[in-house]
Amino acid sequence: MPPAIDLPGVPAAARVVVAMSGGVDSSVAAALLARAGYEVVGITLQLYDHGEATGREGACCAGRDIRDARRVADHLGIPHYVLDFEERFRRAVIEDFAATYAAGRTPVPCVRCNERIKFRDMLEVARDLGAVALVTGHYARRVEGRHGPELHRAVDLHKDQSYFLFRTSREQLAFCHFPLGGLRKAETREIAAELGLPVAAKAESQDICFVPDGQHARLVTRLRPEAGKPGEILHADGRRLGRHRGIANYTVGQRRGLGVALGERLYVVAIDGGRHRILVGPRSATLSHAVSLEQVNWIGDGASRQPRSILAQHRYNTPAVPALLERGEGDVATVRFRSPESGVAPGQACVFYDGSRLLGGGWIAATGVVAGAEPAKPAVPA
């Protein structure tokens, strides 16, 4: 029997908007709310050219996925609307993605999409439709705390997506709900099958939604040709080792595909976008003891300026580790890792937690490398 869903603070039978991507997660979220008696309205965003995307798999919010979302809505008997957000998505997410790579940084487009599209523009659409809540299929938990709603990790830590939600404001969180946060992915699929949803067996996309073939460098160099300009590869000790094929093909911490051989394993230590240089070195050269953050967003308690112990996560696919958080003036902060971390990349997000609760996060502006404690941006020899 599918679990009963109750949205805290949302009256029974109230109108709620569900962001339906055409995948199994958002489809189950919509189905559970419809079964619970809410007036569910499904919305799918078309985010890139429908003609190019038609029939393409693994690209959320385009082609087959739009059709799948409509099929699920028809199955549930709920209204479903497709909104053309292609131009907004191009400006807010795709252009930012390419510009970040061209600057020698590593972007996180899913954060930008949540921040600028789903929890800003789509939220306003939900309000315009008279909805009292926006619901998504994210694996995260909204917990009612003493001072209002809090954002926590999902029960299924392997699927937890709270990292991608760190830019959510407190006002947005008050309007948003994540009914799958208490489920494990296997349970979600079981519910989809039990309810006969047409996407129950649909495979997940493992790539960036607008780069389903995984060839992000091709997109970046088309939008920012300078990111495909060849340049020098230098060792951390200053030696010139060879030429690279464009900084769009590299990210900090990368080991494979460097095109140079020294008889030792080499890793990308830093990327100098201004001079189109790649700095490589041994793994020890990638270790960072601290990160400087900019544009920090506080969704939890961030009022105190006293250093505090946290768990810091500097990439989505790395575990959170013990660290010390020091808040600066304005929207900057410094995170000092208890033990050096490898592959910390400018442009990525560093998100901090108190246990399972997400306190906030910021964009990595610079890293403190272990050797000499100098920032890794720019750390390329002249």
WOURTA-V869533 format. One record per residue. N is the residue number from 1. PSI is psi in degrees with one decimal (none if undefined). OMEGA is omega in whole degrees, -180 to 180 (* if undefined). D_FIRST is the distance of its C-alpha to the first C-alpha in Angstrom with 2 decimals. Layout:
# WOURTA-V869533
{{N,PSI,OMEGA,D_FIRST} {N,PSI,OMEGA,D_FIRST}}
This chain:
# WOURTA-V869533
{{1,126.0,178,0.00} {2,147.1,-178,3.85} {3,150.7,175,6.41} {4,136.6,-178,8.90} {5,130.1,177,12.09} {6,123.4,179,15.51} {7,113.5,-178,18.69} {8,129.5,177,21.43} {9,-2.5,-180,24.41} {10,119.2,-177,22.99} {11,149.9,176,23.17} {12,140.2,178,20.42} {13,8.7,179,20.91} {14,157.1,178,23.29} {15,129.1,177,24.11} {16,145.3,176,22.86} {17,132.1,176,23.92} {18,125.7,176,21.76} {19,108.0,-174,23.90} {20,111.8,-178,22.66} {21,-10.3,-176,24.40} {22,-1.7,178,22.99} {23,176.4,-176,21.07} {24,-34.3,-175,17.45} {25,-55.4,-179,17.22} {26,-28.8,178,18.57} {27,-42.2,178,16.74} {28,-39.8,178,13.27} {29,-45.8,179,14.88} {30,-41.3,-178,16.09} {31,-43.1,-179,12.92} {32,-38.4,180,11.05} {33,-38.0,178,14.28} {34,-41.2,178,14.75} {35,-30.2,-179,11.50} {36,-6.1,176,12.78} {37,4.5,177,16.03} {38,153.3,174,18.35} {39,97.9,-172,21.11} {40,131.8,173,20.42} {41,122.7,179,23.42} {42,135.3,176,23.25} {43,130.8,174,26.37} {44,136.5,180,27.47} {45,128.2,171,30.76} {46,116.4,-171,33.24} {47,-12.1,173,34.98} {48,173.6,-169,37.52} {49,118.9,-177,39.43} {50,-38.0,-180,37.21} {51,-45.1,180,39.79} {52,-31.6,-173,39.99} {53,-15.0,-176,36.23} {54,126.9,178,35.38} {55,-6.8,-178,33.74} {56,131.8,-180,33.72} {57,155.8,174,30.67} {58,18.7,-180,29.58} {59,97.1,-176,30.99} {60,147.8,176,28.58} {61,33.3,175,29.67} {62,153.9,171,32.01} {63,-121.1,-175,32.32} {64,-36.1,-176,29.33} {65,-34.7,176,26.94} {66,-43.1,179,28.05} {67,-39.4,179,27.44} {68,-40.4,178,23.94} {69,-40.4,179,23.12} {70,-39.1,178,24.56} {71,-41.8,179,22.59} {72,-43.5,179,19.26} {73,-42.8,178,20.65} {74,-40.8,179,21.75} {75,-37.5,-178,18.38} {76,-14.9,-178,16.87} {77,34.8,180,20.04} {78,152.6,176,21.21} {79,148.3,-177,24.81} {80,132.3,-180,25.71} {81,142.1,174,29.02} {82,123.8,-178,30.78} {83,133.8,-180,33.38} {84,100.1,178,36.34} {85,22.9,-174,36.65} {86,-47.9,-177,38.60} {87,-40.7,178,41.79} {88,-43.4,-178,40.15} {89,-39.7,179,38.20} {90,-46.7,-178,41.38} {91,-45.0,-170,43.38} {92,-27.1,-173,40.90} {93,-56.5,-174,39.20} {94,-45.9,179,40.99} {95,-39.0,177,44.51} {96,-40.5,178,43.66} {97,-48.8,-179,42.22} {98,-41.5,-179,45.46} {99,-36.5,180,47.74} {100,-44.4,176,46.16} {101,-41.9,-179,46.67} {102,-25.1,178,50.21} {103,-0.3,179,50.96} {104,17.8,179,50.10} {105,167.7,-178,46.79} {106,111.6,-174,43.24} {107,166.6,174,40.90} {108,84.3,-173,37.19} {109,-28.9,180,36.32} {110,-33.8,177,32.64} {111,-45.6,180,33.87} {112,-39.6,180,36.34} {113,-45.7,178,33.78} {114,-44.4,-176,31.49} {115,-46.5,-168,34.58} {116,-18.4,-178,36.54} {117,-62.9,-172,34.15} {118,-46.0,-175,30.53} {119,13.8,171,31.23} {120,-71.9,-176,34.59} {121,-45.7,-178,35.10} {122,-34.4,178,31.53} {123,-39.5,179,31.01} {124,-36.8,176,34.09} {125,-42.6,179,32.83} {126,-43.7,178,29.66} {127,-41.2,180,32.00} {128,-29.5,179,34.25} {129,1.4,179,31.40} {130,15.4,179,30.91} {131,152.8,178,27.63} {132,0.7,179,27.09} {133,149.8,170,25.07} {134,127.7,-176,24.83} {135,136.6,177,21.54} {136,168.6,179,21.56} {137,18.3,178,19.44} {138,144.9,173,21.63} {139,90.2,177,20.47} {140,162.6,-179,22.13} {141,131.4,169,21.47} {142,119.3,-177,23.18} {143,131.3,178,23.95} {144,109.6,-179,25.78} {145,-177.9,-177,29.03} {146,-31.6,-178,32.11} {147,24.3,179,33.88} {148,-176.0,-177,31.08} {149,142.3,177,28.21} {150,154.1,177,28.43} {151,124.2,-177,27.22} {152,162.6,174,25.78} {153,156.0,176,24.76} {154,160.3,175,21.17} {155,-41.3,178,19.38} {156,96.4,-176,19.74} {157,-24.8,179,23.54} {158,-22.0,-180,23.99} {159,-0.3,-176,22.47} {160,130.7,-179,23.79} {161,14.8,-179,25.61} {162,-29.8,178,27.16} {163,-40.7,-177,30.53} {164,-6.2,-176,30.56} {165,12.3,-172,30.04} {166,-19.4,180,33.07} {167,-2.2,179,35.09} {168,135.1,177,32.72} {169,164.7,178,34.66} {170,-35.7,179,33.66} {171,-40.2,177,33.89} {172,-42.1,180,31.55} {173,-33.8,180,29.01} {174,-21.5,-177,29.10} {175,-13.2,-172,27.95} {176,150.0,179,25.37} {177,150.2,-176,21.75} {178,81.6,-172,19.69} {179,-12.9,-179,15.95} {180,-2.5,-175,15.34} {181,-24.3,180,17.80} {182,3.6,-179,15.47} {183,157.3,169,13.56} {184,154.5,-176,15.17} {185,-41.2,-180,16.03} {186,-36.9,178,14.40} {187,-39.0,179,10.96} {188,-44.5,180,11.94} {189,-38.2,178,12.93} {190,-40.6,179,9.86} {191,-43.0,180,7.97} {192,-41.8,179,11.22} {193,-42.5,-179,11.33} {194,-35.1,-179,8.03} {195,-1.1,177,9.39} {196,28.0,-179,12.76} {197,137.0,-176,14.60} {198,-8.5,180,18.19} {199,14.4,-173,18.57} {200,-36.1,-177,15.72} {201,10.8,-176,18.52} {202,134.9,-179,21.12} {203,154.7,177,23.26} {204,149.6,172,24.04} {205,135.8,-180,27.56} {206,0.0,-175,29.50} {207,172.1,172,32.53} {208,133.6,-169,33.72} {209,-37.5,-178,32.31} {210,6.8,173,35.81} {211,63.0,-172,37.21} {212,-19.0,178,34.81} {213,-0.8,178,37.57} {214,-0.7,-178,38.00} {215,69.9,-175,41.70} {216,-30.3,-178,41.88} {217,-33.5,179,45.63} {218,-43.7,178,46.33} {219,-45.4,-178,44.75} {220,-46.4,-177,46.44} {221,-24.0,175,49.88} {222,-39.5,-179,49.62} {223,-30.7,-180,49.06} {224,81.7,-176,51.22} {225,-29.1,-180,53.84} {226,-23.2,180,55.35} {227,-12.7,177,52.29} {228,5.3,-180,53.33} {229,127.1,178,56.92} {230,155.9,179,58.04} {231,-172.1,-175,59.29} {232,147.0,168,60.27} {233,123.0,-178,58.28} {234,146.4,174,59.79} {235,156.2,179,59.33} {236,-22.1,179,58.72} {237,3.7,176,62.28} {238,-11.6,-180,63.71} {239,141.5,175,64.31} {240,121.0,-172,63.70} {241,-22.2,-177,61.64} {242,-157.8,-177,61.16} {243,145.3,175,59.57} {244,170.0,-174,55.99} {245,21.9,179,54.65} {246,132.3,-173,53.34} {247,-16.0,178,51.42} {248,-16.2,-177,48.36} {249,5.2,-172,47.73} {250,155.1,173,47.53} {251,153.9,-179,45.62} {252,133.5,-179,46.46} {253,-11.3,-178,45.46} {254,140.6,178,45.56} {255,-39.9,-176,47.25} {256,153.0,174,47.06} {257,20.5,-178,49.07} {258,-26.7,177,51.85} {259,15.1,176,54.60} {260,152.3,-180,56.89} {261,130.0,179,57.65} {262,4.5,-175,59.49} {263,8.1,176,58.60} {264,155.5,177,55.99} {265,128.7,180,52.45} {266,146.7,-180,52.62} {267,152.7,173,50.01} {268,121.9,-179,50.15} {269,-39.6,-179,51.27} {270,158.6,179,51.86} {271,124.4,179,52.24} {272,96.3,-177,55.15} {273,-32.6,-178,54.28} {274,-36.9,-179,57.64} {275,8.5,177,59.67} {276,45.6,-180,57.17} {277,146.8,175,57.35} {278,128.0,177,54.91} {279,127.6,-180,55.53} {280,162.9,179,54.42} {281,-177.4,178,54.87} {282,167.6,-178,53.56} {283,-34.4,-179,50.16} {284,-27.4,-180,51.95} {285,-12.4,179,53.08} {286,-7.3,-175,49.51} {287,134.3,179,48.74} {288,140.8,178,48.45} {289,-12.0,-177,48.68} {290,160.6,172,47.82} {291,143.1,172,46.70} {292,128.9,-176,48.05} {293,146.4,175,45.49} {294,163.6,-179,46.14} {295,45.8,-179,44.22} {296,133.6,176,42.12} {297,130.5,179,39.26} {298,114.8,176,38.14} {299,-19.0,175,34.64} {300,-154.7,-179,34.77} {301,109.1,179,37.81} {302,17.6,-174,40.77} {303,-37.2,-175,43.57} {304,140.3,176,45.33} {305,6.5,176,47.88} {306,138.2,176,48.06} {307,140.5,-179,46.95} {308,149.3,178,43.55} {309,134.8,-178,41.60} {310,178.1,165,38.49} {311,124.2,-176,36.36} {312,135.8,178,37.48} {313,114.6,-174,35.83} {314,-2.4,170,38.38} {315,154.2,-179,36.34} {316,-39.3,-174,32.69} {317,20.6,173,32.78} {318,148.9,180,34.65} {319,155.4,173,33.42} {320,141.5,-176,34.46} {321,155.5,178,37.60} {322,138.1,-179,39.60} {323,171.5,176,42.10} {324,127.7,-179,44.28} {325,128.2,178,43.85} {326,115.1,-179,47.03} {327,133.0,178,46.83} {328,-168.0,178,49.88} {329,138.7,179,51.37} {330,-134.9,-174,49.37} {331,37.3,178,46.41} {332,158.7,179,47.45} {333,163.5,176,46.47} {334,135.6,175,47.14} {335,123.9,179,44.73} {336,116.9,-179,46.45} {337,142.3,177,44.55} {338,-34.5,175,45.11} {339,145.4,-177,45.65} {340,141.9,180,46.75} {341,143.8,-180,44.10} {342,150.1,174,44.64} {343,25.5,178,43.98} {344,119.7,-169,43.90} {345,127.2,171,44.58} {346,138.4,-177,46.03} {347,-26.7,176,43.80} {348,169.7,178,40.55} {349,140.5,170,38.61} {350,117.6,-173,38.83} {351,138.8,-177,35.98} {352,144.3,-175,36.11} {353,150.4,166,33.60} {354,97.2,-171,33.86} {355,-122.3,178,31.28} {356,-8.4,-175,28.07} {357,130.4,177,29.52} {358,121.3,180,31.20} {359,-34.6,-178,34.65} {360,-162.7,179,36.02} {361,173.8,180,37.84} {362,173.3,178,40.70} {363,136.4,-180,42.26} {364,115.9,180,44.35} {365,-35.2,-179,47.95} {366,158.1,179,49.75} {367,149.5,174,49.30} {368,106.2,-179,51.55} {369,154.5,-176,52.33} {370,-46.4,-178,53.34} {371,105.7,178,56.77} {372,-6.2,178,58.87} {373,34.5,178,55.92} {374,147.9,178,56.72} {375,146.0,-180,54.24} {376,0.3,179,52.90} {377,115.5,-14,53.44} {378,135.6,-179,56.00} {379,40.8,-178,57.02} {380,129.8,-180,58.89} {381,146.9,178,62.55} {382,none,*,65.11}}
